[in-house]
């Protein structure tokens, strides 16, 4: 595992990239904030990105709502979310790694749903664009989608997401093939789309979260789903997906870059990039 | 229009009440369905088994009533896209502002509570 990226996945970010608006005054501060992280990631290319995200009523409907799921397909079609699919390349899967992760996580008592067919929406493709704004004909890495239900209450607890991340990290490290893996935790920061609190931004909470995701993720894992909804808004609960990424990374990390910007559409947007300084092997040695 | 609640949380009971409405809005991810919806909205609502209240909310674009009838914003936003409305337009409806006022509030750092 070489790095972990936490990033908002607001659809408007994808639209700004797709329509060449990133230099507009509305968008420039956000994309300028991304620049150092993008330069660093371009020099540290993973073979596979494990992207923790939520579907937004595009592939997962109300018939069946799995708490956690993993895509196991060879490729993933880009979803039409109501305004036509984004003009980005199809997403290529890493089915052997997917299978390994599913097996290891089930062995650790995380009962994962599997998706043999999955249309991926902005929750997954916008983070890919944050990493790689101009992929040309193909994304620079394969992808394993990891889905978390954040739309339907009760969502998995923050603590469970953090524990899933820790198990995911162990599963990635136990994969027998030599692969460079990056883990993405997506969504957030504070936002609320509906109701009298629509437009909610809580910069104080967001800044606290941006700090503690590095130094004290346990304190964030201890917050209840009601805490997240109250503090970060009904959709700000997406932040529990950052904890999956953080759990996977382990303790030996360094912050490469972060940025925070308000507004992106109706949302506070952030990015935080962490380098993994070394995975601890089973015998306790730290491998670079 | 009913008074808007502070928070709408799509719990299991709302999911049950709003099932038909959410399923109908979700179907608008298909271009052929968008065409059929535009051609005859009422018939499209009937085909998806919406209650009379849900159908009225859809036909009148009563965005708050949709939520009260079990809708999730992630589904109704697909209807907004058919209408070429933005989430700022919807935010303005939910907060009793104009779209310009709501957009200005976001540019000023968003709306703060507590």
Contacts between the chains, C-beta under 8 A, distances in Angstrom:
chain1	res1	chain2	res2	distance
A	56	B	74	4.9
A	57	B	22	7.3
A	57	B	25	7.8
A	57	B	26	5.2
A	57	B	72	6.9
A	57	B	74	4.4
A	57	B	75	5.2
A	57	B	78	7.2
A	58	B	26	8.0
A	58	B	29	5.8
A	61	B	22	7.8
A	61	B	23	6.6
A	61	B	26	5.5
A	62	B	15	5.5
A	62	B	18	7.9
A	62	B	19	5.6
A	62	B	22	5.3
A	62	B	23	6.4
A	62	B	26	7.6
A	65	B	15	7.9
A	79	B	29	6.9
A	80	B	29	5.3
A	80	B	30	7.1
A	80	B	31	6.8
A	81	B	29	6.0
A	81	B	78	7.2
A	81	B	81	7.7
A	82	B	28	5.4
A	82	B	29	5.4
A	82	B	34	7.5
A	82	B	77	7.6
A	82	B	78	4.0
A	82	B	81	4.1
A	82	B	82	6.8
A	83	B	81	5.0
A	84	B	31	7.5
A	151	B	10	6.0
A	151	B	72	6.4
A	151	B	74	5.8
A	152	B	10	5.4
A	152	B	11	7.4
A	152	B	12	7.1
A	152	B	15	6.0
A	153	B	9	4.8
A	153	B	10	6.1
A	153	B	11	4.4
A	153	B	12	7.6
A	154	B	11	7.4
A	190	B	110	7.7
A	192	B	7	7.2
A	193	B	73	4.6
A	193	B	77	7.5
A	193	B	87	5.9
A	193	B	90	7.1
A	193	B	91	7.0
A	194	B	8	4.8
A	194	B	67	5.8
A	194	B	73	4.1
A	194	B	90	7.4
A	194	B	94	5.8
A	195	B	4	5.7
A	195	B	5	5.3
A	195	B	6	5.6
A	195	B	7	5.1
A	195	B	8	4.9
A	195	B	67	7.2
A	195	B	94	5.8
A	196	B	4	4.7
A	196	B	5	6.5
A	196	B	6	4.8
A	196	B	94	6.6
A	196	B	95	6.5
A	197	B	6	5.1
A	197	B	7	6.2
A	197	B	111	7.2
A	197	B	113	5.9
A	198	B	90	7.4
A	198	B	91	4.3
A	198	B	94	4.2
A	198	B	95	5.4
A	198	B	102	7.9
A	198	B	111	7.7
A	199	B	91	5.2
A	199	B	95	6.4
A	199	B	102	6.3
A	199	B	105	5.8
A	199	B	106	6.0
A	199	B	110	5.8
A	199	B	111	4.1
A	200	B	110	6.6
A	200	B	111	5.6
A	200	B	112	7.7
A	200	B	113	5.9
A	201	B	106	7.8
A	201	B	109	6.2
A	201	B	110	2.5
A	201	B	111	6.7
A	201	B	112	6.9
A	202	B	112	7.2
A	202	B	113	7.6
A	203	B	109	7.0
A	203	B	110	7.8
A	229	B	7	6.5
A	229	B	9	6.8
A	234	B	7	5.3
A	234	B	8	6.7
A	234	B	9	6.1
A	262	B	106	7.6
A	262	B	109	5.4
A	262	B	110	5.6
A	263	B	106	4.0
A	263	B	107	6.3
A	263	B	109	7.7
A	263	B	110	6.0
A	265	B	86	7.9
A	265	B	87	5.9
A	265	B	88	7.3
A	265	B	106	7.8
A	266	B	87	5.2
A	266	B	88	6.8
A	266	B	91	5.6
A	266	B	106	6.1
A	266	B	110	8.0
A	268	B	110	6.7
